[in-house]
């Protein structure tokens, strides 16, 4: 039985061979849903197929996107993996803790993605701040960096330990699960409110604008928003803008 969830998302992979190794690790534990964001080398690629070593079926249905938001827009939740300590991100869990939560959220019918950063620089703060939580492997603090394929393999294994496949077969999604907002809807709202705040001169001084926008995005992406919540927030913005005119 195929494990279609969660979605494994590789962000800016540097070595296309590692993408093949990722596919092999995913298939080892029955996962098929792979997305790739802005790969350095062209994809599909024969070098990736060679390293996949029989897991080309994962690569065949992999999707490529220009940026993280595009790759996540149909998802309800996004998690991120990172080996580094980030100074303004306290929502950090182990792979075991994260897998259990992801499993329980998936039981309710939510579509979840896990971000894996590229080999050179990992994920940016902006990419981490659109995530619900960070998954960090408790590795040797003096040598904490994991190969991309190793990170994916570890998460695929831990998710299997939590019996994710069996849970999907046995537990029906809750009736209201489809009412959870997707990242596309949240992103559209965030872009709208950023535009209106920018017009109103909220982001001041200019030197702090980027950081303020990043924190604002973390605020909204971190909320458990429904489709109805998004509609209400759009209505609030519309009403406030009218009053300013």
C-alpha positions in Angstrom: 0.0 0.0 0.0 1.4 3.4 -1.0 2.0 6.0 1.7 0.9 9.1 -0.1 1.3 11.3 2.9 3.2 13.2 4.1 4.8 15.0 1.2 8.6 15.1 1.2 9.8 18.5 -0.2 13.5 19.0 -1.1 14.5 22.7 -1.2 17.3 23.7 -3.5 19.1 20.4 -3.7 22.7 20.9 -4.9 23.6 17.4 -6.1 21.0 15.7 -8.3 22.5 12.4 -7.3 21.2 13.0 -3.8 17.7 13.4 -5.2 18.0 9.8 -6.5 19.3 8.6 -3.1 16.3 10.4 -1.5 13.9 8.5 -3.8 15.5 5.2 -2.8 15.2 6.0 0.9 11.6 7.0 0.5 10.6 3.8 -1.4 12.4 1.7 1.2 9.6 2.7 3.6 6.8 2.9 1.0 6.6 6.7 0.5 6.1 8.1 -3.0 5.1 11.7 -2.8 8.2 13.8 -3.6 8.5 17.5 -4.5 11.6 19.4 -5.5 12.1 23.2 -5.2 14.5 25.0 -7.5 17.1 22.2 -8.0 20.5 23.4 -9.1 20.6 20.8 -11.9 17.9 20.0 -14.5 15.3 17.5 -13.5 14.5 14.8 -14.6 18.1 13.7 -14.7 19.8 10.4 -15.6 22.3 10.7 -12.6 19.4 10.8 -10.2 17.8 7.8 -11.8 21.1 5.9 -11.5 21.3 6.6 -7.8 17.7 5.8 -7.2 18.7 2.2 -7.9 15.2 0.8 -8.7 13.2 3.7 -7.1 12.7 5.6 -10.4 9.0 5.3 -9.9 9.3 7.9 -7.1 11.2 10.2 -9.5 8.7 9.7 -12.3 5.9 11.3 -10.4 8.0 13.9 -8.6 7.0 17.5 -9.1 9.3 20.5 -9.5 8.4 24.0 -8.2 10.1 27.4 -8.4 9.7 28.3 -4.7 8.5 26.9 -1.4 5.2 28.6 -1.3 4.2 27.1 -4.7 5.3 23.7 -3.5 3.2 24.0 -0.4 0.0 25.8 -1.6 -2.2 22.7 -1.6 -1.0 21.6 1.9 -2.7 22.3 5.3 0.5 22.1 7.3 4.2 22.4 6.6 7.0 21.2 8.9 10.7 21.8 8.5 13.9 19.9 9.3 17.0 21.7 10.5 20.2 20.8 12.3 20.9 24.4 13.4 19.7 26.2 16.4 17.6 29.2 15.2 17.5 32.1 17.6 13.7 33.0 17.3 12.2 29.5 16.8 11.2 27.6 19.9 8.9 25.1 18.3 11.4 22.3 18.0 10.7 18.6 18.3 12.6 15.3 17.8 11.8 13.0 14.8 9.9 10.7 17.1 7.8 13.5 18.6 7.2 15.1 15.2 6.2 11.8 13.5 3.6 11.1 16.2 2.1 14.6 15.8 2.2 14.4 12.0 0.5 11.0 12.2 -2.3 12.3 14.4 -2.9 15.3 12.2 -2.9 13.2 9.1 -5.7 11.1 10.8 -7.9 14.1 10.6 -7.4 14.4 6.9 -4.8 17.2 6.8 -2.3 17.2 4.0 1.2 17.7 5.5 4.6 18.5 3.9 8.1 18.2 5.4 10.8 20.5 4.2 14.4 19.4 3.8 17.0 22.1 3.0 19.7 21.8 0.4 23.2 20.6 1.2 24.9 23.9 1.0 22.9 26.2 3.2 19.8 24.4 4.5 16.5 26.3 4.9 16.3 30.1 5.2 14.7 31.7 8.2 11.8 32.8 5.9 11.2 29.2 5.0 11.4 28.0 8.5 8.9 30.6 9.6 6.2 29.3 7.4 6.5 26.0 9.2 4.4 24.8 12.2 7.4 23.2 13.9 11.1 22.3 13.3 12.2 18.7 13.5 15.8 18.4 14.8 17.7 15.2 15.1 19.7 15.0 18.4 23.0 14.4 16.7 26.6 15.1 17.9 26.7 18.9 18.5 30.2 19.0 17.2 29.2 17.3 13.9 25.5 17.7 13.4 25.1 18.0 9.7 23.3 15.1 7.9 23.4 14.3 4.3 20.1 15.1 2.5 19.3 11.5 1.8 20.1 10.5 5.4 17.7 13.1 6.7 14.9 11.8 4.5 15.7 8.2 5.3 15.6 8.9 9.0 12.2 10.6 8.8 10.7 8.0 6.5 11.9 5.3 9.0 10.5 7.1 12.0 7.1 7.7 10.3 6.9 4.0 9.5 7.7 3.2 13.1 4.6 5.3 14.0 2.6 3.0 11.6 1.4 5.8 9.4 0.2 3.5 6.7 -2.1 1.5 9.0 -3.6 4.7 10.5 -4.7 5.9 7.1 -6.4 2.5 6.3 -8.2 2.3 9.7 -9.2 5.9 10.6 -11.5 8.0 8.5 -10.8 11.7 8.2 -13.0 14.0 10.3 -15.9 15.6 8.5 -14.5 19.1 8.9 -10.9 18.2 7.9 -11.5 19.6 4.4 -12.3 23.0 5.9 -8.8 23.6 7.1 -7.1 26.4 5.1 -4.5 25.5 2.5 -1.2 27.3 2.3 -2.3 28.9 -1.0 -5.2 30.6 0.9 -3.0 31.7 3.8 -0.4 32.9 1.4 -2.9 35.0 -0.6 -4.1 36.6 2.6 -0.6 37.3 3.9 0.3 38.9 0.6 -2.8 41.1 0.8 -2.2 42.3 4.3 1.5 42.9 3.6 0.4 45.1 0.6 -2.1 47.1 2.7 0.3 47.5 5.6 3.1 48.6 3.2 0.7 51.2 1.6 -0.1 52.5 5.1 3.5 52.9 6.0 3.5 50.2 8.7 6.9 48.7 7.8 9.1 51.4 9.3 12.0 52.0 9.3 13.0 50.5 5.9 15.9 48.6 7.4 13.6 46.5 9.5 11.0 45.9 6.8 12.2 42.4 5.8 12.4 41.2 9.4 9.0 42.6 10.2 7.5 40.8 7.2 9.2 37.6 8.2 7.8 37.8 11.7 4.3 38.6 10.4 4.4 35.6 8.1 5.5 33.4 11.1 2.5 34.7 13.0 -0.1 33.8 10.4 1.5 30.5 9.1 1.7 29.3 12.7 -2.0 29.7 13.3 -4.4 26.8 12.9 -6.6 28.6 10.4 -9.8 27.3 8.7 -11.2 28.5 5.4 -13.8 30.4 7.3 -11.1 32.1 9.4 -9.4 33.3 6.2 -12.7 34.7 4.9 -13.2 36.6 8.1 -9.6 38.0 8.0 -10.2 39.2 4.4 -13.4 40.9 5.6 -11.5 42.6 8.4 -8.9 44.0 6.1 -11.5 45.1 3.6 -13.4 46.9 6.3 -10.3 48.6 7.7 -9.1 49.7 4.3 -12.5 51.3 3.5 -12.4 53.3 6.8 -9.0 54.6 5.8 -10.2 56.0 2.5 
